[in-house]
């Protein structure tokens, strides 16, 4: 068999995956500095010590319509990734989230004899249960960060372990930061251009109507900065790049354009609401295919409405203003904090990066 040029080949397709991957890379190299780690990922994994072969910005797409529009381009990227795997012949192919792309890579890798591990599996319990079958057939080990999904995947004979949630390790040092005395609302408009396109115009209208509040937009470097110019002109708005957790931890409340980031905000004990909007076609298709009661992980983990969600047409300034008023009431804040505590107890205190590192090193 050809000699391996890589010990671990990591593939992710978005900022959160790059973030989780960077913690893993640091932990792996701390335990075994001689490891050769390559990735299709982002700058965080690169800075952690992995050799980046392709930046996820070149192939990260979300939404049914958006994927269809770029299908030919994505197939080319998929084939390039397959060629890299064959070229570097890694001892382990480690896939992080990004299921539309990574499940195809899992099948290809397994059929070519590679050891395939999957960190943060697809949410097959929400839609497309066939993905659980694919995961079972084409992976050697799956690492779950949501305690409730393990029993679901085991029904499909997946080799799966709950390793804790990386959220705890990322926010632990920020949980005691005092909130600002100013009326600051943090706005998380998303980490993809397709999300920013819909969130920023609505956030701008909100900031105009609530001039007595100060708003901080949590911006990300992987988005063209021109997208933020539309809201930056307002006097009560500040744009800060790549410092989301610090901003959220010092704010009075937060408006979050992500079901996943909601969990981070909950861990920081910040009252918040979850919003989301996409193209009408993508939303219609999702409504037909997705079978979940809630959008945010905060609600899904406790299987109850902990925070309010404003999706698609409900994501408007009138609803946001009404919810901001509600979230300023002391009894609402108290109830939220009780639910946040239940979430933390459910997730536990495992260090997911250390847990996954241990299993990976045993598998080399």
C-alpha positions in Angstrom: 0.0 0.0 0.0 1.2 3.5 -0.8 2.8 5.5 2.0 0.5 8.0 3.8 1.4 11.6 3.3 -1.1 12.6 6.0 -2.1 11.1 9.3 -5.4 12.9 9.6 -7.3 14.6 6.7 -10.0 16.9 8.0 -12.9 18.3 6.0 -15.4 21.0 7.1 -17.4 23.5 5.1 -18.3 26.4 7.3 -17.0 28.7 10.1 -18.3 26.6 13.0 -16.7 23.4 11.6 -13.4 25.3 11.2 -13.7 26.5 14.8 -14.4 23.0 16.2 -11.6 21.6 14.0 -9.1 24.1 15.2 -9.6 23.0 18.8 -9.1 19.4 17.7 -5.9 20.2 15.8 -4.5 22.0 18.8 -5.3 19.1 21.1 -4.0 16.5 18.6 -0.6 18.3 18.1 -0.3 18.9 21.8 -0.6 15.1 22.4 1.5 14.2 19.4 3.4 17.0 17.8 4.7 14.9 14.9 1.3 14.4 13.4 0.8 15.4 9.8 -2.7 17.0 9.6 -4.1 18.3 6.4 -7.5 20.0 5.9 -10.1 21.4 3.6 -11.1 24.1 6.1 -10.4 27.6 7.1 -7.8 29.9 8.7 -8.5 28.7 12.3 -7.4 25.2 11.5 -4.5 26.5 9.6 -3.4 28.7 12.5 -3.8 25.7 14.8 -1.2 23.8 12.8 -3.0 22.0 10.0 -1.9 22.3 6.4 -4.8 23.8 4.5 -5.3 22.5 1.0 -8.5 24.3 0.2 -10.4 27.1 2.0 -14.0 26.4 2.7 -15.0 29.8 1.4 -14.6 28.4 -2.1 -17.2 25.7 -1.7 -19.5 26.6 1.3 -23.1 26.8 0.2 -26.3 26.6 2.2 -30.0 26.4 1.0 -31.6 24.1 -1.5 -31.9 26.8 -4.2 -28.3 28.0 -3.6 -26.9 24.4 -4.0 -28.9 23.9 -7.2 -27.5 27.1 -8.7 -23.9 26.1 -8.0 -24.3 22.3 -8.5 -21.8 22.0 -11.4 -19.2 24.0 -9.4 -19.8 21.9 -6.3 -19.3 18.7 -8.2 -15.9 19.9 -9.4 -14.9 20.7 -5.8 -16.1 17.3 -4.6 -14.0 15.6 -7.3 -11.0 17.7 -6.3 -11.4 16.7 -2.7 -11.6 13.1 -3.7 -8.3 13.5 -5.7 -6.6 15.0 -2.6 -7.7 12.1 -0.4 -6.2 9.6 -2.8 -3.1 11.7 -3.2 -2.4 12.2 0.5 -3.6 8.7 1.4 -4.5 9.6 5.1 -4.6 7.1 7.9 -7.9 8.8 9.0 -10.4 10.9 7.1 -12.2 13.1 9.7 -15.4 14.8 8.5 -16.9 17.7 10.5 -20.6 18.5 10.0 -21.3 19.8 6.4 -23.3 16.7 5.5 -24.3 17.5 1.9 -20.7 17.4 0.9 -19.2 15.2 3.6 -21.5 12.2 3.4 -20.4 11.9 -0.3 -16.8 12.0 0.8 -17.6 9.4 3.5 -18.9 7.0 1.0 -16.0 7.6 -1.4 -13.4 7.3 1.3 -14.9 4.1 2.8 -15.2 2.4 -0.6 -11.5 3.2 -1.2 -10.5 1.6 2.1 -10.0 4.6 4.3 -10.7 4.8 8.0 -13.6 7.3 8.2 -14.6 9.2 11.3 -17.4 11.8 11.5 -17.5 14.6 14.1 -20.9 16.3 14.5 -23.1 14.1 12.4 -25.9 15.2 10.1 -29.2 16.0 11.9 -30.9 13.0 10.3 -33.4 13.0 13.2 -34.7 16.2 11.8 -35.0 15.2 8.2 -33.8 12.6 5.7 -33.4 9.6 7.9 -31.5 7.9 5.0 -28.5 9.9 6.1 -28.3 7.8 9.2 -28.1 4.7 7.0 -25.4 6.3 5.0 -23.5 7.2 8.1 -23.8 3.7 9.5 -22.5 2.1 6.2 -19.6 4.4 5.5 -18.1 5.5 8.8 -15.9 3.7 11.4 -16.8 6.0 14.2 -19.2 8.9 14.8 -18.7 11.6 17.5 -21.9 13.2 18.7 -22.2 16.6 20.5 -25.9 16.3 21.2 -26.9 13.8 23.9 -30.4 13.2 22.6 -29.2 12.0 19.1 -27.1 9.0 20.2 -30.1 6.7 20.7 -31.5 7.7 17.3 -28.3 6.8 15.4 -27.9 3.6 17.3 -31.2 2.4 15.8 -29.3 2.4 12.5 -26.3 0.5 13.9 -24.0 3.6 13.9 -20.9 3.3 16.0 -21.4 6.5 17.9 -20.1 8.1 21.1 -21.3 11.2 22.9 -18.2 13.3 23.5 -19.7 16.4 25.1 -20.4 19.7 23.4 -17.6 22.0 22.4 -19.7 25.0 23.5 -18.8 24.6 27.1 -15.0 24.8 26.5 -15.4 27.8 24.3 -17.5 29.9 26.6 -16.4 28.8 30.1 -14.0 31.7 30.6 -16.6 34.2 29.5 -19.5 33.1 31.7 -18.6 35.5 34.5 -18.1 38.7 32.4 -20.3 41.5 33.6 -22.8 43.0 31.2 -22.3 46.5 30.1 -24.3 49.2 31.9 -25.4 50.5 28.4 -28.4 49.2 26.6 -26.5 47.0 24.2 -28.2 44.5 21.9 -25.8 42.2 20.0 -26.9 41.2 16.5 -25.6 37.9 15.0 -26.6 38.2 11.3 -25.1 34.8 10.3 -21.8 33.6 8.9 -22.8 33.0 5.3 -23.5 35.5 2.5 -26.9 33.9 1.9 -27.8 34.7 5.6 -26.4 38.2 5.7 -28.4 39.1 2.6 -31.7 38.6 4.5 -30.7 39.6 8.0 -28.9 42.9 7.6 -31.8 44.9 6.0 -34.2 43.8 8.8 -31.6 44.6 11.5 -31.0 48.0 9.9 -34.8 48.8 10.2 -34.8 47.7 13.8 -31.8 49.9 14.7 -33.5 52.9 13.1 -36.7 52.3 15.1 -34.8 51.7 18.4 -32.5 54.7 18.5 -32.3 54.6 22.4 -30.4 51.3 22.1 -26.8 50.7 21.0 -26.4 47.8 18.7 -23.2 45.8 18.0 -23.1 43.6 14.8 -21.0 40.5 15.3 -19.3 40.3 11.9 -17.1 37.6 10.4 -14.1 38.0 8.1 -15.2 35.4 5.6 -18.0 37.7 4.4 -17.4 40.5 1.9 -17.3 43.6 4.1 -19.5 45.5 1.7 -22.5 43.5 3.1 -22.1 45.4 6.4 -21.9 48.9 4.9 -25.6 49.1 4.7 -26.0 49.1 8.4 -22.7 50.7 9.5 -23.9 54.2 8.6 -26.3 54.3 11.6 -25.0 56.2 14.6 -26.2 53.6 17.2 -24.6 50.7 15.3 -21.0 49.4 15.7 -19.5 46.6 13.6 -17.0 44.4 15.3 -15.3 41.5 13.5 -14.5 38.1 14.9 -15.2 38.7 18.6 -18.8 37.3 18.9 -18.6 35.6 22.3 -17.1 38.6 24.1 -19.7 40.9 22.5 -22.6 38.6 23.4 -21.4 38.1 27.0 -21.4 41.8 27.7 -24.7 42.6 26.0 -28.2 43.0 27.5 -29.8 40.7 25.0 -29.0 39.1 21.6 -30.8 38.5 18.3 -29.3 35.4 16.7 -29.6 34.4 13.0 -28.6 30.8 13.7 -30.1 27.8 15.5 -26.6 26.6 16.6 -25.3 29.9 17.9 -28.3 30.1 20.1 -26.7 27.4 22.3 -23.6 29.6 22.8 -25.8 32.5 23.8 -27.7 30.4 26.2 -24.5 29.2 27.9 -23.6 32.8 28.4 -26.9 33.4 30.2 -28.0 36.1 27.8 -31.7 36.6 27.0 -32.1 36.1 23.3 -34.4 35.3 20.4 -33.6 33.3 17.3 -34.4 34.5 13.7 -33.9 33.0 10.3 -34.8 33.9 6.7 -33.9 32.3 3.4 -35.2 32.4 -0.2 -38.9 31.5 -0.6 -38.1 28.4 -2.6 -35.5 27.1 -0.1 -38.0 27.7 2.8 -40.8 26.0 1.0 -38.6 22.9 0.2 -37.4 22.9 3.8 -41.0 23.0 5.2 -41.8 19.9 3.1 -38.7 17.9 4.1 -37.8 19.0 7.7 -39.7 17.4 10.5 -38.7 19.2 13.7 -40.7 21.2 16.2 -38.0 23.8 16.8 -35.2 25.5 14.8 -32.8 26.3 17.6 -30.7 23.9 19.6 -31.6 25.7 22.8 -35.2 24.6 22.3 -34.4 21.2 20.8 -32.3 20.1 23.7 -35.0 20.6 26.3 -37.8 19.8 23.8 -39.7 23.0 24.8 -39.9 26.6 23.7 -37.1 28.2 25.8 -36.6 31.1 23.4 -38.9 32.5 20.8 -38.1 31.8 17.1 -39.0 34.2 14.3 -38.7 32.4 11.0 -39.1 33.7 7.5 -42.0 36.2 7.3 -42.2 36.3 11.2 -38.7 37.7 11.1 -39.8 41.4 11.0 -39.2 44.5 13.1 -42.6 44.5 14.8 -42.0 41.0 16.2 -38.4 41.9 17.2 -39.4 45.0 19.1 -42.2 43.2 20.9 -39.8 40.4 21.9 -37.1 42.9 23.1 -39.7 44.4 25.5 -40.6 40.9 26.8 -37.0 40.0 27.3 -36.5 43.0 29.5 -39.0 41.7 32.1 -37.4 40.3 35.2 -39.7 37.3 35.5 -38.9 36.3 31.8 -35.1 36.6 32.5 -35.5 34.4 35.6 -37.3 31.7 33.7 -34.7 31.8 30.9 -31.9 31.4 33.4 -33.5 28.4 34.9 -33.9 26.7 31.5 -30.3 27.6 30.6 -29.1 25.8 33.7 -31.1 22.7 32.7 -29.4 22.8 29.3 -26.0 22.9 30.8 -26.8 20.0 33.1 -28.1 18.0 30.1 -24.9 18.6 28.0 -22.5 17.9 30.8 -18.9 19.0 31.3 -17.0 16.7 28.9 -14.2 18.3 26.9 -15.2 17.2 23.4 -11.9 18.0 21.8 -10.0 15.9 24.3 -12.5 13.1 24.0 -12.3 13.0 20.1 -8.5 13.3 20.2 -8.2 10.3 22.5 -10.3 8.1 20.1 -8.5 9.4 17.0 -5.0 8.7 18.4 -6.1 5.2 19.4 -7.3 4.6 15.8 -4.0 5.7 14.1 
